[in-house]
Amino acid sequence: MEFRERVCEDFAVIFNTEAEEDTRGNEFTNKWGWFGVMYRLTGGDFSKLEAITERPLLEALTWLSYEIDLNETQKANYEHRRN
């Protein structure tokens, strides 16, 4: 369990979404769990599923964390320019 807790803490941007999601979003996340991570890493392309499952876990989570941070930064910059 220690490894799991460390991973969830180190990659909180992926796993700690409760503050950002409504109740339905939390239900969806809880229902699909890790599949959501795999879906994002494949860009929704089922044919890439095997390729991403062969990658080291921490490499995949680092990539996804970067992608999430990048999207949030771009979103904040866009909103700042609109105001």
Buried (B, 14 or more C-beta within 10 A) or exposed (E): EEEEEEBEEBBEBBBEBEEEEEEEEEEEBEEEEEEBBBBBBBEEEEEEBEEBEEEEEEEBBBBBBEBBEEEEEEEEEEEEEEE
